[in-house]
Amino acid sequence: MSSIADITETEQWAVSTTLKERWPERNIELQLADVEIRMYPNDRELTECPAIFWQVDEASFIVIKVAERVYRAQFYYRGYQQYGSGVKDFDDIADCLVTMLQVHADREAVRNEEQAS
């Protein structure tokens, strides 16, 4: 059982609102989950953390709450195509989301160029 508080309704609202701004034509279903992560790369033990997950087209997204008001995010296409935000931890869920969505938009632009070539 995690000692980290669950994702709150306010945090869910922040995610939902941000996603509606990014994809206004879509109704994106959010899923709450618990995940086990290594807090630090050299950790042997896994820590259970609450998370919020969603999918858009081929991409899957996750925001993990690693402490009170501390978040990590990543998105992936397949298990071997994982992308982070470039920032380890955020103290604001909105900043975490916006940064990850910008990295995703940049990655999508590269994917589209590669497919057009």
PyMOL CGO cylinders between C-alpha atoms (Angstrom):
from pymol import cmd
from pymol.cgo import CYLINDER

trace = [
    CYLINDER, 0.00, 0.00, 0.00, 1.31, 3.42, -0.97, 0.3, 1, 1, 1, 1, 1, 1,
    CYLINDER, 1.31, 3.42, -0.97, 2.04, 6.10, 1.58, 0.3, 1, 1, 1, 1, 1, 1,
    CYLINDER, 2.04, 6.10, 1.58, 1.61, 8.69, -1.18, 0.3, 1, 1, 1, 1, 1, 1,
    CYLINDER, 1.61, 8.69, -1.18, -1.85, 10.25, -1.29, 0.3, 1, 1, 1, 1, 1, 1,
    CYLINDER, -1.85, 10.25, -1.29, -4.06, 9.23, -4.21, 0.3, 1, 1, 1, 1, 1, 1,
    CYLINDER, -4.06, 9.23, -4.21, -4.64, 11.46, -7.22, 0.3, 1, 1, 1, 1, 1, 1,
    CYLINDER, -4.64, 11.46, -7.22, -7.15, 14.07, -6.06, 0.3, 1, 1, 1, 1, 1, 1,
    CYLINDER, -7.15, 14.07, -6.06, -10.24, 15.33, -7.87, 0.3, 1, 1, 1, 1, 1, 1,
    CYLINDER, -10.24, 15.33, -7.87, -8.45, 18.65, -8.34, 0.3, 1, 1, 1, 1, 1, 1,
    CYLINDER, -8.45, 18.65, -8.34, -5.50, 16.90, -10.00, 0.3, 1, 1, 1, 1, 1, 1,
    CYLINDER, -5.50, 16.90, -10.00, -7.89, 14.92, -12.21, 0.3, 1, 1, 1, 1, 1, 1,
    CYLINDER, -7.89, 14.92, -12.21, -9.64, 18.15, -13.17, 0.3, 1, 1, 1, 1, 1, 1,
    CYLINDER, -9.64, 18.15, -13.17, -6.29, 19.77, -14.07, 0.3, 1, 1, 1, 1, 1, 1,
    CYLINDER, -6.29, 19.77, -14.07, -5.43, 16.84, -16.33, 0.3, 1, 1, 1, 1, 1, 1,
    CYLINDER, -5.43, 16.84, -16.33, -8.89, 16.70, -17.93, 0.3, 1, 1, 1, 1, 1, 1,
    CYLINDER, -8.89, 16.70, -17.93, -8.98, 20.46, -18.55, 0.3, 1, 1, 1, 1, 1, 1,
    CYLINDER, -8.98, 20.46, -18.55, -5.50, 20.50, -20.07, 0.3, 1, 1, 1, 1, 1, 1,
    CYLINDER, -5.50, 20.50, -20.07, -6.32, 17.58, -22.36, 0.3, 1, 1, 1, 1, 1, 1,
    CYLINDER, -6.32, 17.58, -22.36, -9.53, 19.29, -23.52, 0.3, 1, 1, 1, 1, 1, 1,
    CYLINDER, -9.53, 19.29, -23.52, -7.45, 22.32, -24.46, 0.3, 1, 1, 1, 1, 1, 1,
    CYLINDER, -7.45, 22.32, -24.46, -4.96, 20.14, -26.36, 0.3, 1, 1, 1, 1, 1, 1,
    CYLINDER, -4.96, 20.14, -26.36, -7.53, 17.89, -28.06, 0.3, 1, 1, 1, 1, 1, 1,
    CYLINDER, -7.53, 17.89, -28.06, -10.88, 19.78, -27.98, 0.3, 1, 1, 1, 1, 1, 1,
    CYLINDER, -10.88, 19.78, -27.98, -12.53, 17.38, -30.43, 0.3, 1, 1, 1, 1, 1, 1,
    CYLINDER, -12.53, 17.38, -30.43, -11.89, 14.30, -28.27, 0.3, 1, 1, 1, 1, 1, 1,
    CYLINDER, -11.89, 14.30, -28.27, -13.38, 12.88, -25.13, 0.3, 1, 1, 1, 1, 1, 1,
    CYLINDER, -13.38, 12.88, -25.13, -10.32, 11.33, -23.48, 0.3, 1, 1, 1, 1, 1, 1,
    CYLINDER, -10.32, 11.33, -23.48, -10.96, 8.75, -20.79, 0.3, 1, 1, 1, 1, 1, 1,
    CYLINDER, -10.96, 8.75, -20.79, -8.69, 9.05, -17.77, 0.3, 1, 1, 1, 1, 1, 1,
    CYLINDER, -8.69, 9.05, -17.77, -7.81, 5.97, -15.77, 0.3, 1, 1, 1, 1, 1, 1,
    CYLINDER, -7.81, 5.97, -15.77, -6.46, 5.97, -12.24, 0.3, 1, 1, 1, 1, 1, 1,
    CYLINDER, -6.46, 5.97, -12.24, -3.82, 3.37, -11.43, 0.3, 1, 1, 1, 1, 1, 1,
    CYLINDER, -3.82, 3.37, -11.43, -1.12, 2.39, -8.99, 0.3, 1, 1, 1, 1, 1, 1,
    CYLINDER, -1.12, 2.39, -8.99, 2.34, 1.83, -10.45, 0.3, 1, 1, 1, 1, 1, 1,
    CYLINDER, 2.34, 1.83, -10.45, 5.62, 0.64, -9.03, 0.3, 1, 1, 1, 1, 1, 1,
    CYLINDER, 5.62, 0.64, -9.03, 8.66, 2.73, -9.90, 0.3, 1, 1, 1, 1, 1, 1,
    CYLINDER, 8.66, 2.73, -9.90, 12.25, 3.22, -8.83, 0.3, 1, 1, 1, 1, 1, 1,
    CYLINDER, 12.25, 3.22, -8.83, 12.35, 6.64, -7.19, 0.3, 1, 1, 1, 1, 1, 1,
    CYLINDER, 12.35, 6.64, -7.19, 16.04, 6.89, -8.07, 0.3, 1, 1, 1, 1, 1, 1,
    CYLINDER, 16.04, 6.89, -8.07, 17.92, 5.00, -10.81, 0.3, 1, 1, 1, 1, 1, 1,
    CYLINDER, 17.92, 5.00, -10.81, 20.05, 3.04, -8.32, 0.3, 1, 1, 1, 1, 1, 1,
    CYLINDER, 20.05, 3.04, -8.32, 17.15, 1.97, -6.10, 0.3, 1, 1, 1, 1, 1, 1,
    CYLINDER, 17.15, 1.97, -6.10, 16.67, -1.78, -5.81, 0.3, 1, 1, 1, 1, 1, 1,
    CYLINDER, 16.67, -1.78, -5.81, 13.26, -1.46, -4.21, 0.3, 1, 1, 1, 1, 1, 1,
    CYLINDER, 13.26, -1.46, -4.21, 10.18, -0.33, -6.06, 0.3, 1, 1, 1, 1, 1, 1,
    CYLINDER, 10.18, -0.33, -6.06, 7.84, 2.30, -4.62, 0.3, 1, 1, 1, 1, 1, 1,
    CYLINDER, 7.84, 2.30, -4.62, 4.12, 2.14, -5.25, 0.3, 1, 1, 1, 1, 1, 1,
    CYLINDER, 4.12, 2.14, -5.25, 2.74, 5.45, -6.51, 0.3, 1, 1, 1, 1, 1, 1,
    CYLINDER, 2.74, 5.45, -6.51, -0.67, 6.65, -7.70, 0.3, 1, 1, 1, 1, 1, 1,
    CYLINDER, -0.67, 6.65, -7.70, -0.89, 7.58, -11.37, 0.3, 1, 1, 1, 1, 1, 1,
    CYLINDER, -0.89, 7.58, -11.37, -3.26, 8.83, -14.02, 0.3, 1, 1, 1, 1, 1, 1,
    CYLINDER, -3.26, 8.83, -14.02, -3.18, 7.25, -17.47, 0.3, 1, 1, 1, 1, 1, 1,
    CYLINDER, -3.18, 7.25, -17.47, -4.77, 7.94, -20.88, 0.3, 1, 1, 1, 1, 1, 1,
    CYLINDER, -4.77, 7.94, -20.88, -4.30, 7.14, -24.55, 0.3, 1, 1, 1, 1, 1, 1,
    CYLINDER, -4.30, 7.14, -24.55, -4.54, 9.23, -27.71, 0.3, 1, 1, 1, 1, 1, 1,
    CYLINDER, -4.54, 9.23, -27.71, -4.15, 7.47, -31.05, 0.3, 1, 1, 1, 1, 1, 1,
    CYLINDER, -4.15, 7.47, -31.05, -0.97, 5.38, -30.83, 0.3, 1, 1, 1, 1, 1, 1,
    CYLINDER, -0.97, 5.38, -30.83, 0.43, 7.16, -27.77, 0.3, 1, 1, 1, 1, 1, 1,
    CYLINDER, 0.43, 7.16, -27.77, -0.08, 6.27, -24.12, 0.3, 1, 1, 1, 1, 1, 1,
    CYLINDER, -0.08, 6.27, -24.12, 0.53, 8.86, -21.40, 0.3, 1, 1, 1, 1, 1, 1,
    CYLINDER, 0.53, 8.86, -21.40, 1.09, 8.60, -17.67, 0.3, 1, 1, 1, 1, 1, 1,
    CYLINDER, 1.09, 8.60, -17.67, 1.55, 11.10, -14.86, 0.3, 1, 1, 1, 1, 1, 1,
    CYLINDER, 1.55, 11.10, -14.86, 2.88, 9.60, -11.65, 0.3, 1, 1, 1, 1, 1, 1,
    CYLINDER, 2.88, 9.60, -11.65, 2.49, 11.27, -8.28, 0.3, 1, 1, 1, 1, 1, 1,
    CYLINDER, 2.49, 11.27, -8.28, 5.74, 10.56, -6.42, 0.3, 1, 1, 1, 1, 1, 1,
    CYLINDER, 5.74, 10.56, -6.42, 5.03, 12.77, -3.38, 0.3, 1, 1, 1, 1, 1, 1,
    CYLINDER, 5.03, 12.77, -3.38, 2.60, 15.46, -2.31, 0.3, 1, 1, 1, 1, 1, 1,
    CYLINDER, 2.60, 15.46, -2.31, 2.63, 17.96, -5.22, 0.3, 1, 1, 1, 1, 1, 1,
    CYLINDER, 2.63, 17.96, -5.22, 5.51, 16.16, -6.97, 0.3, 1, 1, 1, 1, 1, 1,
    CYLINDER, 5.51, 16.16, -6.97, 4.90, 14.56, -10.38, 0.3, 1, 1, 1, 1, 1, 1,
    CYLINDER, 4.90, 14.56, -10.38, 6.73, 12.68, -13.13, 0.3, 1, 1, 1, 1, 1, 1,
    CYLINDER, 6.73, 12.68, -13.13, 5.42, 12.09, -16.62, 0.3, 1, 1, 1, 1, 1, 1,
    CYLINDER, 5.42, 12.09, -16.62, 6.16, 10.11, -19.73, 0.3, 1, 1, 1, 1, 1, 1,
    CYLINDER, 6.16, 10.11, -19.73, 4.51, 8.92, -22.90, 0.3, 1, 1, 1, 1, 1, 1,
    CYLINDER, 4.51, 8.92, -22.90, 5.22, 5.96, -25.10, 0.3, 1, 1, 1, 1, 1, 1,
    CYLINDER, 5.22, 5.96, -25.10, 4.21, 4.37, -28.36, 0.3, 1, 1, 1, 1, 1, 1,
    CYLINDER, 4.21, 4.37, -28.36, 5.56, 0.90, -27.66, 0.3, 1, 1, 1, 1, 1, 1,
    CYLINDER, 5.56, 0.90, -27.66, 7.55, -0.42, -24.73, 0.3, 1, 1, 1, 1, 1, 1,
    CYLINDER, 7.55, -0.42, -24.73, 10.81, 0.54, -26.38, 0.3, 1, 1, 1, 1, 1, 1,
    CYLINDER, 10.81, 0.54, -26.38, 9.65, 3.98, -27.54, 0.3, 1, 1, 1, 1, 1, 1,
    CYLINDER, 9.65, 3.98, -27.54, 9.42, 5.82, -24.23, 0.3, 1, 1, 1, 1, 1, 1,
    CYLINDER, 9.42, 5.82, -24.23, 9.79, 9.56, -23.84, 0.3, 1, 1, 1, 1, 1, 1,
    CYLINDER, 9.79, 9.56, -23.84, 10.05, 11.73, -20.76, 0.3, 1, 1, 1, 1, 1, 1,
    CYLINDER, 10.05, 11.73, -20.76, 9.58, 15.43, -20.36, 0.3, 1, 1, 1, 1, 1, 1,
    CYLINDER, 9.58, 15.43, -20.36, 13.28, 16.18, -19.88, 0.3, 1, 1, 1, 1, 1, 1,
    CYLINDER, 13.28, 16.18, -19.88, 12.56, 17.26, -16.29, 0.3, 1, 1, 1, 1, 1, 1,
    CYLINDER, 12.56, 17.26, -16.29, 12.78, 14.70, -13.48, 0.3, 1, 1, 1, 1, 1, 1,
    CYLINDER, 12.78, 14.70, -13.48, 10.15, 16.10, -11.11, 0.3, 1, 1, 1, 1, 1, 1,
    CYLINDER, 10.15, 16.10, -11.11, 7.55, 18.86, -11.27, 0.3, 1, 1, 1, 1, 1, 1,
    CYLINDER, 7.55, 18.86, -11.27, 5.93, 20.59, -8.31, 0.3, 1, 1, 1, 1, 1, 1,
    CYLINDER, 5.93, 20.59, -8.31, 2.87, 21.56, -10.36, 0.3, 1, 1, 1, 1, 1, 1,
    CYLINDER, 2.87, 21.56, -10.36, 0.75, 19.06, -12.27, 0.3, 1, 1, 1, 1, 1, 1,
    CYLINDER, 0.75, 19.06, -12.27, -0.22, 21.63, -14.93, 0.3, 1, 1, 1, 1, 1, 1,
    CYLINDER, -0.22, 21.63, -14.93, 3.45, 22.41, -15.68, 0.3, 1, 1, 1, 1, 1, 1,
    CYLINDER, 3.45, 22.41, -15.68, 4.14, 18.67, -15.83, 0.3, 1, 1, 1, 1, 1, 1,
    CYLINDER, 4.14, 18.67, -15.83, 1.33, 18.11, -18.33, 0.3, 1, 1, 1, 1, 1, 1,
    CYLINDER, 1.33, 18.11, -18.33, 2.08, 21.10, -20.55, 0.3, 1, 1, 1, 1, 1, 1,
    CYLINDER, 2.08, 21.10, -20.55, 5.76, 20.17, -20.75, 0.3, 1, 1, 1, 1, 1, 1,
    CYLINDER, 5.76, 20.17, -20.75, 5.01, 16.53, -21.58, 0.3, 1, 1, 1, 1, 1, 1,
    CYLINDER, 5.01, 16.53, -21.58, 2.40, 17.50, -24.18, 0.3, 1, 1, 1, 1, 1, 1,
    CYLINDER, 2.40, 17.50, -24.18, 4.89, 19.88, -25.82, 0.3, 1, 1, 1, 1, 1, 1,
    CYLINDER, 4.89, 19.88, -25.82, 7.50, 17.11, -26.00, 0.3, 1, 1, 1, 1, 1, 1,
    CYLINDER, 7.50, 17.11, -26.00, 4.80, 14.85, -27.48, 0.3, 1, 1, 1, 1, 1, 1,
    CYLINDER, 4.80, 14.85, -27.48, 3.84, 17.47, -30.09, 0.3, 1, 1, 1, 1, 1, 1,
    CYLINDER, 3.84, 17.47, -30.09, 7.52, 17.87, -31.03, 0.3, 1, 1, 1, 1, 1, 1,
    CYLINDER, 7.52, 17.87, -31.03, 7.92, 14.10, -31.28, 0.3, 1, 1, 1, 1, 1, 1,
    CYLINDER, 7.92, 14.10, -31.28, 4.79, 13.83, -33.43, 0.3, 1, 1, 1, 1, 1, 1,
    CYLINDER, 4.79, 13.83, -33.43, 6.22, 16.44, -35.80, 0.3, 1, 1, 1, 1, 1, 1,
    CYLINDER, 6.22, 16.44, -35.80, 9.40, 14.36, -36.17, 0.3, 1, 1, 1, 1, 1, 1,
    CYLINDER, 9.40, 14.36, -36.17, 7.36, 11.17, -36.70, 0.3, 1, 1, 1, 1, 1, 1,
    CYLINDER, 7.36, 11.17, -36.70, 5.29, 12.88, -39.39, 0.3, 1, 1, 1, 1, 1, 1,
    CYLINDER, 5.29, 12.88, -39.39, 8.45, 14.08, -41.16, 0.3, 1, 1, 1, 1, 1, 1,
    CYLINDER, 8.45, 14.08, -41.16, 9.93, 10.58, -41.00, 0.3, 1, 1, 1, 1, 1, 1,
    CYLINDER, 9.93, 10.58, -41.00, 6.75, 9.04, -42.43, 0.3, 1, 1, 1, 1, 1, 1,
    CYLINDER, 6.75, 9.04, -42.43, 6.63, 11.63, -45.22, 0.3, 1, 1, 1, 1, 1, 1,
    CYLINDER, 6.63, 11.63, -45.22, 10.21, 10.86, -46.29, 0.3, 1, 1, 1, 1, 1, 1,
]
cmd.load_cgo(trace, "trace")
